[in-house]
Amino acid sequence: MTAPPSAYKIVDIPEPYADVIKRHGVEGKFVEGEESPWVPFGDNAAIRHLAFDVRNNIYSNILWIKSPGVIGTHRHRGTVVMLCLEGSVRYLEYDWVAGPGDFIYETPGETHTLVTDHPDGVKLFGWLQGPIEFYDENANFLETLDVWWYINHYESYCREHNIPINKQLYL
């Protein structure tokens, strides 16, 4: 395979199901990340919400832990895909440390404790599906976070700070 020609041109590709796609398809989205505020997530972290898909219980965000710290022990009930953007992160339960550009893939049922030891903390892009259950240090259940929790987290903060709700976030 060779690289495609460099001409800037929209190519009309034949689609045998064009009428079905037009009737039932959902158009892709573009979300301006800077339009989404950093919403506090505990004392040392914040979340920049990027997408909410209520049909599939999927949510996307950038998690920023601002300095060395921990996000409590939690269990994923869906798949999580993360990319480390800045700083570094690890899980107490594993022997690796992720740095900028490193990819993290988590499967349903995994339980772990997210930690950053980096002096500047960490920023992680995440694409998460399904609920996350949080537990305290004695393995007592605390709370479930899912797409509805994340929407409420975002919208409540926006209302409290007179920030317009960004409709681009809703897939």
Residue, then its C-alpha position, 0 to 999 in steps of 0.5 A: m500500500t502506498a500513501p494516498p495522494s496529497a490532494y485536499k478533496i472530499v471523495d464520495i465513496p459508494e455505500p450500499y447501505a447509505d439510506v439505512i445509515k442516513r435514517h438510523g446512524v448517529e453523526g460523529k462528534f467533535v468536542e472542544g476540550e477547552e470548553s469543558p472546565w476542570v471539575p474538582f474530584g476530591d482535594n487533589a484531583a480534577i476531571r475534565h469531562l469530554a463525552f457522555d454516552v448514556r446508551n452505552n454507559i460510556y464516559s470520557n475524561i481527563l483525570w488530573i491528579k495535581s501532585p503525588g496522591v491516590i485515587g481510592t481502591h476501585r473495581h471496574r465493571g466495564t472496560v477502561v482505556m487510558l493514555c498517560l498524557e503527563g506525569s506518571v501513574r501506577y497501581l499498588e497491585y501491579d509492578w509497572v509505572a506508566g509515563p507520557g504516551d503509555f497505554i493502559y487497558e483494564t478489563p471488567g472485574e479488575t480491582h486496583t488503587l491508582v497512585t501517582d508519585h510524580p512531583d507534578g502528578v499525572k494527567l490521564f485521558g480515559w475512555l471508560q465503559g460501565p460502572i466503577e465501584f469505590y471501596d474504603e481501606n477496609a473493603n467497605f463499599l462507598e459509591t458507584l460511579d457511572v455515566w449518570w454520576y459523571i453527568n451529574h458531577y459535570e452539570s452540578y459544577c457548571r450550575e454552581h459556577n454559572i458555566p453553560i452546559n456544553k451540549q457537545l459532550y452528549l454523544 
